[in-house]
Amino acid sequence: MAFVSLLIKRIGGIIPKPAIISTQFAQSGTSAKDFNSEHEDVENCNEDSPVPDMENPFQKERRLCILCKMNITPDYKNPKLLSQFVSMYTGKIYGRHITGLCKVRQAQVEKEIEKSQNAGLMPYYLKDPAFMQDPQLFNPDTPFRNHPY
């Protein structure tokens, strides 16, 4: 008999006691019908489903590129701006992971740099020494994203 009572005590701690809804409503003065009409959304979803219309709490804040933020459209006649996106040592165009530009603006910058080089406004291999002391829009040594390979 003692074993059975001990077993019931242990099982009682594991299995939760069922809630008695009728006494809760009788004491509060509200009926089950009133409770259900107030909380219709609780009935329609189960306990584990996500809350509807809730923003993703883990979503990163959307970052605008510097050209979109300032509403600047790159132009081949502006080599001072375009030279910011060219390496001063190799003359190569920095990638998106370094410049932090969006895909559209990066493609525009690359196209305009090529136009400017073909027009003779920008050098092909080195950065123009006149633009070496300009303030940098980004730091090429610390990219916005890690290199993809």
TIDREN-846050 format. One record per residue: residue number from 1; x, y, z of N, C-alpha, C in turn. Coordinates in Angstrom, 1 decimal. Atoms other than C-alpha are relative to their C-alpha. Layout:
! TIDREN-846050
(node NUM,(X,Y,Z),(X,Y,Z),(X,Y,Z))
...
This chain:
! TIDREN-846050
(node 1,(0.8,-1.2,0.0),(0.0,0.0,0.0),(0.9,1.3,0.0))
(node 2,(-0.9,-1.2,0.0),(2.8,2.4,0.8),(0.7,0.2,-1.3))
(node 3,(-0.6,-0.1,1.3),(4.4,1.5,-2.5),(-0.9,0.7,-1.0))
(node 4,(0.9,-0.6,1.0),(1.3,2.5,-4.4),(-0.2,1.5,0.3))
(node 5,(0.2,-1.4,-0.3),(0.9,5.8,-2.6),(1.3,0.8,-0.4))
(node 6,(-1.2,-0.6,0.4),(4.6,6.6,-3.2),(0.0,0.1,-1.6))
(node 7,(0.1,0.0,1.5),(4.1,5.7,-6.9),(-0.9,1.1,-0.5))
(node 8,(1.0,-1.1,0.4),(1.0,8.0,-7.1),(0.6,1.3,0.2))
(node 9,(-0.6,-1.3,-0.2),(3.0,10.8,-5.6),(1.0,0.4,-1.1))
(node 10,(-1.0,-0.2,1.0),(5.8,10.4,-8.1),(-0.6,0.3,-1.4))
(node 11,(0.7,-0.2,1.3),(3.5,10.1,-11.1),(-0.8,1.4,0.1))
(node 12,(0.8,-1.3,-0.1),(1.4,13.1,-9.8),(1.0,1.2,-0.3))
(node 13,(-0.9,-1.0,0.3),(4.6,15.2,-10.0),(0.4,0.1,-1.5))
(node 14,(-0.3,0.0,1.4),(5.2,14.2,-13.6),(-1.2,0.4,-0.9))
(node 15,(1.2,-0.3,0.8),(1.7,14.3,-15.0),(-0.7,1.2,0.6))
(node 16,(0.7,-1.2,-0.6),(0.1,17.7,-14.6),(-1.5,-0.3,0.3))
(node 17,(1.4,0.2,-0.4),(-3.3,17.9,-13.0),(-0.9,0.8,-1.0))
(node 18,(0.8,-0.7,0.9),(-6.1,18.8,-15.4),(-0.7,1.2,0.6))
(node 19,(0.6,-1.2,-0.5),(-7.5,22.3,-15.1),(-1.5,-0.1,0.0))
(node 20,(1.4,0.1,-0.1),(-11.1,22.5,-14.0),(-0.6,1.4,-0.5))
(node 21,(0.5,-1.2,0.6),(-12.6,25.1,-16.3),(-1.3,0.5,0.6))
(node 22,(1.3,-0.4,-0.5),(-16.1,25.1,-14.9),(0.1,0.8,1.3))
(node 23,(-0.1,-0.7,-1.3),(-15.0,26.2,-11.4),(0.6,1.4,-0.2))
(node 24,(-0.7,-1.3,0.2),(-12.8,29.0,-12.8),(-1.0,1.0,-0.5))
(node 25,(1.0,-0.9,0.6),(-15.7,30.5,-14.8),(-1.1,0.3,1.1))
(node 26,(1.0,-0.2,-1.0),(-18.1,30.0,-11.9),(0.4,1.0,1.0))
(node 27,(-0.5,-0.9,-1.0),(-15.9,31.9,-9.5),(0.2,1.4,-0.6))
(node 28,(-0.2,-1.4,0.5),(-15.1,34.8,-11.9),(-1.3,0.6,-0.5))
(node 29,(1.3,-0.6,0.4),(-18.7,35.3,-13.0),(-0.1,0.1,-1.5))
(node 30,(0.1,0.0,1.4),(-18.0,34.8,-16.7),(-0.3,-1.4,-0.5))
(node 31,(0.4,1.3,0.5),(-19.3,32.0,-18.8),(1.1,-0.5,-1.0))
(node 32,(-1.0,0.5,0.9),(-17.2,29.8,-21.1),(-0.3,0.6,-1.4))
(node 33,(0.4,-0.6,1.3),(-19.1,31.3,-24.1),(0.7,1.4,-0.1))
(node 34,(-0.7,-1.3,0.0),(-17.8,34.8,-23.1),(1.5,-0.1,-0.2))
(node 35,(-1.4,0.1,0.1),(-14.3,33.6,-22.7),(0.4,-0.4,-1.4))
(node 36,(-0.4,0.4,1.3),(-14.2,31.9,-26.1),(-0.2,1.1,-1.0))
(node 37,(0.2,-1.1,1.0),(-15.6,35.0,-27.9),(1.1,1.0,0.1))
(node 38,(-1.1,-0.9,-0.2),(-12.9,37.1,-26.3),(1.4,-0.5,-0.6))
(node 39,(-1.2,0.6,0.4),(-10.1,34.7,-27.3),(-0.2,-0.9,-1.2))
(node 40,(0.2,0.9,1.1),(-11.0,33.4,-30.7),(1.3,-0.4,-0.7))
(node 41,(-1.2,0.4,0.6),(-7.5,33.5,-32.0),(0.8,-1.0,0.7))
(node 42,(-0.7,1.1,-0.8),(-6.3,31.2,-29.2),(-0.6,-1.3,-0.4))
(node 43,(0.6,1.3,0.4),(-8.7,28.5,-30.3),(0.5,-0.4,-1.4))
(node 44,(-0.3,0.3,1.4),(-7.7,28.8,-34.0),(1.4,-0.5,-0.2))
(node 45,(-1.4,0.4,0.2),(-4.0,28.2,-33.5),(0.4,-0.9,1.2))
(node 46,(-0.5,0.8,-1.1),(-2.2,25.6,-31.5),(1.1,0.7,0.8))
(node 47,(-0.9,-0.7,-0.9),(0.3,26.3,-28.8),(1.4,0.3,-0.6))
(node 48,(-1.4,-0.1,0.6),(3.5,25.8,-31.0),(0.0,0.9,-1.2))
(node 49,(0.0,-0.8,1.3),(2.4,27.9,-34.0),(0.5,1.4,0.3))
(node 50,(-0.5,-1.4,-0.2),(4.0,31.3,-34.5),(-1.1,1.0,0.1))
(node 51,(1.0,-1.1,-0.1),(2.2,34.5,-33.6),(-0.2,0.6,-1.4))
(node 52,(0.2,-0.6,1.3),(0.6,35.9,-36.8),(0.4,1.5,0.0))
(node 53,(-0.3,-1.4,0.2),(1.8,39.3,-38.1),(1.2,0.5,0.9))
(node 54,(-1.2,-0.3,-0.8),(5.0,39.2,-36.0),(1.2,0.1,-0.8))
(node 55,(-1.2,-0.1,0.8),(8.2,40.5,-37.5),(1.0,-1.0,0.5))
(node 56,(-1.1,0.9,-0.3),(11.2,38.2,-37.5),(1.0,0.6,1.0))
(node 57,(-0.9,-0.6,-1.0),(13.2,39.0,-34.3),(1.5,-0.2,-0.4))
(node 58,(-1.4,0.3,0.3),(16.4,37.5,-35.8),(0.4,0.7,-1.3))
(node 59,(-0.4,-0.6,1.3),(16.3,39.5,-39.1),(0.9,1.1,0.2))
(node 60,(-0.9,-1.1,-0.1),(19.2,41.8,-39.6),(-0.5,1.2,-0.6))
(node 61,(0.4,-1.3,0.5),(18.7,45.4,-40.1),(0.5,0.3,-1.4))
(node 62,(-0.3,-0.2,1.4),(18.6,46.3,-43.8),(0.9,1.2,-0.1))
(node 63,(-0.9,-1.1,0.2),(21.6,48.4,-44.7),(0.0,0.5,-1.4))
(node 64,(-0.1,-0.6,1.3),(21.6,50.8,-47.6),(1.4,0.2,-0.4))
(node 65,(-1.3,-0.3,0.4),(24.6,51.2,-49.7),(0.2,1.5,0.0))
(node 66,(-0.3,-1.4,-0.1),(26.3,54.6,-49.6),(-0.5,0.8,-1.2))
(node 67,(0.5,-0.8,1.1),(25.3,55.6,-53.1),(-1.5,0.1,0.0))
(node 68,(1.5,-0.1,-0.1),(21.6,54.7,-52.6),(-0.4,0.9,1.2))
(node 69,(0.3,-0.9,-1.2),(21.6,56.5,-49.2),(0.1,1.4,-0.4))
(node 70,(-0.2,-1.4,0.4),(22.9,59.7,-50.8),(-0.7,0.3,-1.3))
(node 71,(0.7,-0.1,1.3),(20.9,59.1,-54.0),(0.9,0.5,-1.1))
(node 72,(-1.0,-0.4,1.0),(24.0,59.3,-56.2),(0.0,-1.0,-1.1))
(node 73,(-0.1,0.9,1.2),(24.0,57.8,-59.7),(1.4,0.2,-0.5))
(node 74,(-1.4,-0.1,0.6),(27.6,57.0,-60.9),(0.0,0.5,-1.4))
(node 75,(-0.2,-0.5,1.4),(28.7,58.8,-64.1),(1.4,-0.1,-0.4))
(node 76,(-1.4,0.2,0.4),(31.7,58.2,-66.2),(0.8,1.3,-0.1))
(node 77,(-0.7,-1.3,0.1),(32.5,61.9,-66.3),(0.4,0.5,1.4))
(node 78,(-0.4,-0.3,-1.4),(33.1,61.9,-62.5),(1.1,-1.0,0.5))
(node 79,(-1.0,0.9,-0.3),(36.5,60.1,-62.2),(0.4,0.1,1.5))
(node 80,(-0.4,-0.1,-1.5),(37.0,61.4,-58.6),(-0.8,-0.9,0.8))
(node 81,(0.9,1.0,-0.7),(34.0,59.4,-57.4),(0.4,-1.4,-0.3))
(node 82,(-0.3,1.3,0.5),(34.8,56.4,-59.5),(1.3,-0.6,0.5))
(node 83,(-1.3,0.5,-0.4),(38.4,56.2,-58.4),(-0.1,-0.5,1.5))
(node 84,(0.2,0.5,-1.4),(37.1,55.5,-54.8),(-0.2,-1.5,0.0))
(node 85,(0.3,1.5,0.1),(36.1,52.0,-56.0),(1.1,-0.8,-0.7))
(node 86,(-1.1,0.6,0.7),(39.5,51.2,-57.7),(1.1,-0.1,1.0))
(node 87,(-1.2,0.2,-0.8),(42.5,49.8,-55.9),(1.1,0.9,-0.5))
(node 88,(-1.1,-1.0,0.4),(45.4,52.3,-55.8),(1.2,-0.8,-0.4))
(node 89,(-1.2,0.7,0.3),(47.9,49.5,-56.2),(-0.1,-0.8,-1.3))
(node 90,(0.1,0.9,1.2),(46.5,47.2,-58.9),(-0.9,0.6,-1.1))
(node 91,(1.0,-0.5,1.0),(43.8,49.3,-60.6),(-1.2,-0.8,-0.2))
(node 92,(1.2,0.8,0.1),(41.2,46.6,-60.1),(-1.1,0.6,0.8))
(node 93,(1.2,-0.5,-0.6),(37.7,47.4,-59.1),(-0.3,-0.9,1.3))
(node 94,(0.3,0.8,-1.2),(36.9,46.4,-55.5),(-1.4,-0.7,-0.1))
(node 95,(1.3,0.8,0.0),(34.1,43.8,-55.0),(-1.0,0.6,0.9))
(node 96,(1.1,-0.4,-0.8),(30.8,44.2,-53.4),(0.2,-0.2,1.5))
(node 97,(-0.2,0.3,-1.4),(31.9,42.6,-50.2),(1.0,1.0,0.7))
(node 98,(-0.9,-1.1,-0.5),(34.5,45.4,-49.8),(-0.7,1.3,0.0))
(node 99,(0.6,-1.3,0.2),(32.6,48.4,-51.1),(-1.3,0.2,0.8))
(node 100,(1.3,-0.1,-0.7),(29.3,47.6,-49.4),(-1.1,0.5,-0.9))
(node 101,(1.0,-0.5,0.9),(27.4,48.6,-52.5),(-1.1,-1.1,-0.3))
(node 102,(1.0,0.9,0.4),(24.1,47.0,-53.6),(0.4,-0.6,-1.4))
(node 103,(-0.3,0.7,1.3),(24.1,44.7,-56.7),(-0.2,1.0,-1.1))
(node 104,(0.3,-0.9,1.1),(22.6,47.4,-58.9),(1.0,1.1,-0.1))
(node 105,(-1.0,-1.1,0.0),(25.0,50.2,-57.9),(1.4,-0.5,-0.3))
(node 106,(-1.3,0.6,0.3),(28.0,47.9,-58.1),(0.1,-0.2,-1.5))
(node 107,(0.0,0.2,1.5),(27.1,47.0,-61.7),(0.1,1.3,-0.7))
(node 108,(-0.1,-1.4,0.6),(26.6,50.7,-62.5),(1.4,0.5,0.1))
(node 109,(-1.4,-0.5,-0.2),(30.0,51.6,-61.0),(1.0,-0.7,-0.9))
(node 110,(-0.9,0.7,0.9),(31.8,48.9,-62.9),(-0.2,0.4,-1.5))
(node 111,(0.2,-0.4,1.4),(30.2,49.9,-66.2),(0.5,1.4,-0.2))
(node 112,(-0.4,-1.4,0.1),(30.9,53.6,-65.6),(1.5,0.1,0.1))
(node 113,(-1.5,0.0,-0.1),(34.6,52.9,-64.6),(0.5,-0.4,-1.4))
(node 114,(-0.5,0.4,1.3),(35.0,51.0,-67.9),(-0.2,1.1,-1.0))
(node 115,(0.3,-1.1,0.9),(33.4,53.9,-69.8),(1.1,1.1,0.2))
(node 116,(-1.0,-1.1,-0.4),(35.7,56.4,-68.0),(1.4,-0.4,-0.5))
(node 117,(-1.3,0.5,0.5),(38.8,54.3,-68.8),(0.1,0.1,-1.5))
(node 118,(0.0,0.0,1.4),(37.8,54.0,-72.4),(0.1,1.4,-0.6))
(node 119,(0.1,-1.4,0.4),(37.2,57.7,-72.6),(1.3,0.8,0.3))
(node 120,(-1.3,-0.6,-0.3),(40.7,58.4,-71.2),(-0.1,0.9,1.3))
(node 121,(0.1,-0.8,-1.2),(39.5,60.0,-68.0),(0.6,-0.6,1.3))
(node 122,(-0.6,0.7,-1.1),(40.8,57.3,-65.7),(1.1,-0.9,-0.5))
(node 123,(-1.0,1.0,0.5),(44.0,55.2,-65.9),(-0.5,-1.4,0.2))
(node 124,(0.5,1.4,-0.1),(43.7,51.5,-66.3),(0.7,-0.8,1.1))
(node 125,(-0.7,0.9,-0.9),(46.4,50.1,-64.0),(0.2,0.6,1.4))
(node 126,(-0.3,-0.6,-1.3),(47.0,52.6,-61.2),(-1.1,1.1,0.3))
(node 127,(0.9,-1.0,-0.4),(44.9,55.1,-59.3),(0.6,1.4,-0.3))
(node 128,(-0.6,-1.3,0.3),(45.4,58.7,-60.4),(0.5,0.7,1.3))
(node 129,(-0.6,-0.5,-1.2),(47.8,60.3,-57.9),(-0.7,1.3,0.6))
(node 130,(0.8,-1.2,-0.5),(45.6,63.5,-57.7),(-1.1,-0.4,1.0))
(node 131,(1.1,0.4,-0.8),(42.9,61.4,-56.0),(0.5,-0.9,1.2))
(node 132,(-0.5,0.8,-1.1),(45.2,59.6,-53.5),(-0.4,0.5,1.4))
(node 133,(0.2,-0.6,-1.3),(44.5,62.0,-50.6),(-1.5,0.2,0.3))
(node 134,(1.4,-0.2,-0.2),(40.7,62.0,-51.0),(-0.5,-0.9,1.2))
(node 135,(0.6,0.8,-1.1),(38.6,60.8,-48.0),(-0.6,-1.3,-0.6))
(node 136,(0.5,1.3,0.5),(37.7,57.1,-48.3),(-1.5,-0.2,0.3))
(node 137,(1.4,0.3,-0.3),(34.1,56.0,-48.6),(-0.1,-1.3,0.8))
(node 138,(-0.1,1.3,-0.7),(35.1,52.6,-47.1),(1.4,-0.3,0.2))
(node 139,(-1.3,0.4,-0.3),(38.1,50.9,-45.7),(0.2,-1.4,-0.8))
(node 140,(-0.2,1.3,0.7),(39.4,48.2,-48.2),(0.6,-1.1,0.9))
(node 141,(-0.6,1.0,-0.8),(41.3,46.5,-45.4),(-1.0,-0.7,0.9))
(node 142,(1.0,0.6,-0.8),(38.1,45.8,-43.4),(-1.3,-0.1,-0.8))
(node 143,(1.2,0.1,0.9),(35.4,44.5,-45.8),(-1.3,-0.1,0.8))
(node 144,(1.3,0.1,-0.6),(31.7,44.6,-45.0),(-0.4,-1.4,0.3))
(node 145,(0.3,1.4,-0.1),(31.3,40.9,-45.5),(1.3,-0.7,-0.2))
(node 146,(-1.2,0.8,0.3),(33.9,38.1,-45.5),(0.1,-0.3,-1.4))
(node 147,(-0.2,0.3,1.4),(35.4,37.2,-48.8),(-0.7,-1.4,-0.3))
(node 148,(0.8,1.2,0.3),(33.3,34.5,-50.5),(0.9,-1.3,-0.2))
(node 149,(-0.8,1.2,0.2),(36.3,32.2,-51.1),(1.4,0.2,0.5))
